[in-house]
Every structure is written in structure tokens, then in C-alpha cells.
Amino acid sequence: MDSADAKAKKDFFISYTGADEEVASWIAWILEEAGYDVVLQAWDFHAGGNFVLEMHRAARETTRTIAVVSPKYLDALFTHPEWAAAFALDPTGTERLLIPIRVVDFKPDGMFTGKIYIDLVGLKEDEAKAKLLDEIAKSIQGGSIPPSTPPAFPQSAKRPAQSAATAPRFPGTLPDHHNLPHRNPNFSGREKVLSTLRESMLKERNTALTQQALHGLGGIGKTQLAVEYAYRHSASYEVIWWIRSEEPSTLASDFSALALELNLPEKEQANQAVVVQAVTRWLERNNNWLLIFDNARDADSIKPYLPRSASGHVLITSRNPDWRSVVNPLPVEVWERNESVAFLLKRTERTDEAGANALAEALGDLPLALEQAAAYCDNKKKSFADYLTLFNTRRKELWNREKAPDGYKETVATTWSLAFEEIRKVPMAEELLSLCSIVAPDAIPRTLLDRALEIWVGGVNKEEKLDEFVIDDAYEALRSYSLIMLDEKLVTVHRLVQSVVCDQMNEDDLAVCRMLMVMALSEQFPQGAFSNPSCWPECETLFPHVQILLKDNFHDHDLAWSVMADLLNIIGSYCHRRAAYADSELLFRRALEIKEKHLGPDHPFVATSLNNLGLLLKEQGKFGEVEVLYRRAFEIYKKHLGSNHPYVASSLGNIASLLQIQGKYDEAELLHRRALEIDESVYGTAHPDVAIDFNSLGMLLYNQEKYEEAELMYRRAQEINEKHFGPDHPYVAVNLNNLGLLRQAQGKNEEAERLYRGSLEIDEKVYGTKHPEVATDLNNLGVLLQAQGKYLEAEPMFRRALEIREMKLGSEHPHTKISRKNLDDLLQKMQGEQ
């Protein structure tokens, strides 16, 4: 370039990302002080300008680009064009048009791998300044030695338009006026929140967005976040003042103490209101300050202390989420799992990732709990697994032994004590939290909680509902302390809040809460889950809460056993239909156990449980136990209800289906026809139970090759089911599948294939792609395709059927063995024809 061009251009364009603005500003100041001309976004780009054009102009009108290199810089997309332009002009680096300065301890990669950089990491301010100027001079002069004394600051050098009268402090140094708590040396994670917080503070420097409220559950790490933010960005502020805001007295005194720190004339005024006004007035007239209101109760409590202008920054921490009226709220959640695991490993200097993950899961990724656990493991030389065992078996004792970790005022066992005391003042709030604490922590339906509260107050049969305002106030009390998260339909509570609440309840109180929840669940869990897929989404929401309740062995309570047994049967039927056979069997056996204990072995309710269990075991191929259960149920029903009761008909049909499997067709037909006769006499000719009889009898006739009679039975069953359930119901799919078998046996393959595919479509839509009913459809379709010589189409059908049956039924189930044999036979035929 010629000399005229060199004079027209400024020396450096400093490229950086927002996270590194402080160090970029410091670099710019040092260079300008040394006589260089610098373009820096924070100083030279102003409101109303076009950012892209400003960047383009800056790159064109400067000789060199300085890249302030950090991991965030390399990850930021908008910085790429800035350094890439300089790199393109000087790819070999001989002109040194791109000068990287490393400001974070990491190994640059990508295009920066081979670049020699100026390294400021770990240096004190005077060392960093000397190295920066020395290396910059060498880069410009091609390695020549700079003058022994720094150049004088030229009077014509540009002062940063938006800077204070003094130079920016070196990043990491604290201002003269601060009262910050000690920094937590074990602080970990939260990079995304810290970045979001900083961006929000800087986004609109003259709006309320410079006032931020971090809100969340106690122990979530809000205070630690505020401390870390203040230390990271301390160089941006001339005053950082920490204000304890939980109590009005400490709030006022800490705020007023700033008058003494700033040596304001009103510092010794006896009237505290005068001192507060003086501090507020100083804040409104000055900039580059940060106020931190820690653990504020609500917006009203700190409004008198908020400056009316936004010349500085305000950061609030609070358990209360309601801040939108005065500041910008930023929720703080539990750690991401990778953050929890990384913290535990770093804090304890261990490598057991699996153990750390299991511990983080049990502690719900709550930072306070993880810090306590890490400290205990470190001090007591316990493994993560050892701590987890103590937590699961002796939690109360463990928590009583633990002390508050560094940087925290409380332990997990005590951090919510004040919140618990406050909610006791609100009617039904404590009861509501107790109910929230005995079920699964996520997605608790408000309708379930409301019904349990109604039973608590008025009993099962009371029609009068609780006052809606009382319920609303109870929810709001819990939400205001972040003990729960709330939306229109669901409630979420942290698992450790649940643990602390349950630890504070005695066994009788726990039993009452569980009983109330079981009663509410028995009312709200859909009764027709076995036959009505449309209610399955509701079942999926309620099922996790049932699972938690079932872990507690309280079903023998005098008032709860019958409700519990009924609920077990309902849930067991739902699991049966969803092919969760192991869960279903456990539930049915528990229901049977409870009923036999309280009703004796010879009661009709016991017979219902026997039938339910028998149906489930039959699908699993456990035929020996099934027959005992079916015949016992039949005898009980016949004895107590007489020979013409529909329950007797159901038992006859069950026994007949088992005889059919055993090849005893004549005996089975007599029982099927007797069951049909009873049901038609009780229900008429168009009832769903009659459809079951028709379908069962049709299957028997099909096995005897009485195809015309079988078709008549199947058609009548299909007609009833379509009328009652609609054409897309699983019962209709069964009818279509059976008709397909019939048509295939008659050699009507095209119609059989259409019927099979119709059945498969319904079942996949209702059950998903991994259900045993889907496997039946696939297997039958595969047999048909193979018989037609369509081997390539049959193979994926057999493979899918086998995969489903092995997963759901096990490798030794008769249906699984059939699928395996079908696939093997097909593969042999395909190999033989090659």
C-alpha cells in the first residue's frame, strides 16, 4: 500500500464477541493510550447505524484486525466474516494482518491452529500491558525491538466516546467500592445463563432491561450465579454493592451503607429515609455501577430502592417469580445433567461418570444438594455409590450430619424452612404441598390435587366444592416461593422438596395423604382403559403418580384397602392392554392379595381378580396356572351369583377359550354357546359382551373348518363392535384379522390381504408399532404373502413380528416360537430357490 493509504487507515479493528467485551475494551484502551488508532464496536458503533455496514467499513478502513480469541469467539457465527476477511488478504501471515490475542486458557483450533497468538492468559495487569505492547510492536515492525520506554500518549489520540475518565480496569480486578461475598472456587456450569444475563444487561443500555431478576427454587444457585456474574464483569463497574434483601431491616441498612462507602454528605443522617434518598440520587446521576438485591421477597419490597434511571445495572435474586412489573425476570432451573456430572467429577477429582450420573439423578440436579454430596464424599472419602446408598436408606440422618457448603447459608434440609413457615399462614397451602410431595414430581394434574383437597376437607361424597379463591391462593403461595412450578393444568415440584416435606411428616400424616391421593386417582383414572384407547393419553399422565404411590406399602389401611384394590385392577387392565405384562401381573397379584386378605378366598370380588390375572397369563402362554384361576373364578361366581349371571358367562367363555387351545372343541363349543345364551338373555343381541361371545364362537368354528358358520359369527361381532366403538377400534381390528384368516383358508387371497392390512392399520394407529397385536397382524400377513410366493414382501413382516414378540413376550413364548419358525422356513425356501 502507498503512504497516503496508510495514513488514511486506522491501525486496528478489534474483533470480539460480547462475552469478551471487557478484555477487548481494555486492549483497545491500552493501544490507544500507546498512540494507535483503534476501531471498537462498543465505542464506535452507535444506535441507528447499520451493523453490517459498520462492520464492513471498519474492516475496510483499518490496516489490521485483532481477534480476541476465546472458545465463545470461535463458536460465534458473526465473528467469522471479521477475521476471515483479514485471513484472506494475508493467508500466509507474512504481513501479520490478522493478530490473534488469546484471553482464555484453551487450545485454538480450526483456522487458528497454526496462528501464532499473543497470550495474555494468567498475566497480571502490568505484565499483560507490557506483553501486549511489545508483541504488537513486533508484529507491526516485523520483529524489530520497540523503544525501551513506552511512547508518550499523543494529545491528538482519540479518547473512547463512551468511556469514563479513567482507563478500563484489567478484567478480573475489583472496583474500589464493593462489598462482594467471596467467590465460590467450585462454581461450575451456568454458562448459558451467565451469557444470557450479560447480553440482557448490555442489549439496551438505557432501558429497564438493565434490571434483571434471577428467580427459582431455594438451593438452585441464584446467589452463586449473582456472585459469579459480579466477579466476571467486575471490570465494567466502578461500584458493586451487595444488598441482603430478605428482611426489610437488612435491606434498608445495606442500601444505606453505600452512602458511607461513597462518602456522601448524608452518610451520618439519623433519618434513614434521607440516606436512602441520597444514595438513590447518586445512582441516578452516575453510571457504571451494579446493585445486587439478594433474596428479595417481592417487587414491592425493593421498589423504593430502585433508581428511576437506568444508568447502571440492577441484579435481583429471589424465589418469587413475579417480577415482570418492574424488571426483566430470568428463571434459573436445575443444572443440566452434563453440568451436574462435570461438577461432581471436578469437585471430587474423580472419574466415575456413571456414579456421578446416578447421584445427580437422585438429587434432581439441584446445585445445593450436589455441593453437599460432593463435600461429604470428599471429606468422608465416600464413593458416589456409597453416598447414594446412604441417601436412599438414611436420608434424614445424612442431612442432619451435613453442614452448609461454602457459599451457601443453608443445607437442603433447612433452605426451605422459611418458605414452609410462610405457607402455613395460607389456608390449604400446606395440605396442597403435602399432596404434591407423595406423587411423581412432574406433571401433576391440578384436577387430581383439587379433588384430593376436596376429599380432605369434606369427604368422598360431599358435593360442595372448595372455594376457588382458596385453592388459587394456596397455589399462588407455593408458587411465590418457587416450591412448585405452575401452569393452567399441571404442577411440578422438585424431588428434594418432596423429600424434605415427607421427612417432616409423621407416618399417620403420610398415610392420610396417600389414602386421599388413592381415592382421587381411583375416581379420575379412566375406568374403560382396557377397551377405550381414546383415554390412554389421560392414563399416561396419571400412571407415574400411581407408580409412586404403589411403592409405599400402605394398602392395608382400614379405609384405603378397597379403593386401592380397585385402583390396582384398573391400572392393571390398562397395563395389560398396553402390553406392559410384567407391570400388569404385579398389579393384578397385589389386588388379589389385598382382596383375599380382607374378603376371604371365596368372594365375587376375588373372582374378578382371578379372571383378570388369568386373561393376562393366557396371553403370556402360562396355561397351567390359567386353568386353575378360571375354574376357581367360575365356581365362586356360580355359588354367589347363580348360573345365569353375566359374570358366570364371562367365566364360561374364558374356560372355553382355554379348552379350544387344548383341542377340546366339543366341550369348548358347549361352553361358548351357553355363555352366548346367558349374555343375550341379560343384555339383548347387540351388546359388546355378546360380540365377544360371537367372536369366540367364530374362532372355534373356524378351527373346525366350519367356515360359513364362522363367518356368520364374525360378521355379527363386527357389526356390534363397529356400532358401539366405531370402525377404527382394536376390537374391530380383531374381527378383520379373523375374517382375513377365514378368507385365506377359502383361497380368497386378495380379500384376505385387504382385511389383514386393514387390521394392521388400525392396530398400529392405536397401539403403535411395537405391540403384540401388531405382531399378530404382521405374522398373518407374512404367511399369506409367503403362500403367494411373495417372499421378499413376506420377510420384513416375519422379522418385525419376531422382533416385537421377543421384546414383549420373551423368546420362549409360543407365539415367539411360531414367528421364529415362520422366518426360518421362509429363509430356507428363499435359499433353496436361489
PyMOL commands that set and color helices and strands:
alter all, ss='L'
color gray80, all
select helices_A, chain A and resi 3-8+18-33+41-44+51-60+71-75+77-89+110-112+125-141+191-203+208-210+222-232+234-236+248-261+265-268+272-285+299-305+337-348+353-362+367-380+384-393+395-401+417-423+429-436+446-458+468-480+495-503+507-524+533-551+561-577+581-599+604-619+623-641+646-661+665-683+688-703+707-725+730-745+749-767+772-787+791-808+814-832
alter helices_A, ss='H'
color red, helices_A
select strands_A, chain A and resi 10-15+38-40+62-69+98-102+118-119+177-178+211-215+239-244+289-294+313-318+328-331+444-445+485-486+490-492
alter strands_A, ss='S'
color yellow, strands_A
deselect
rebuild
show_as cartoon
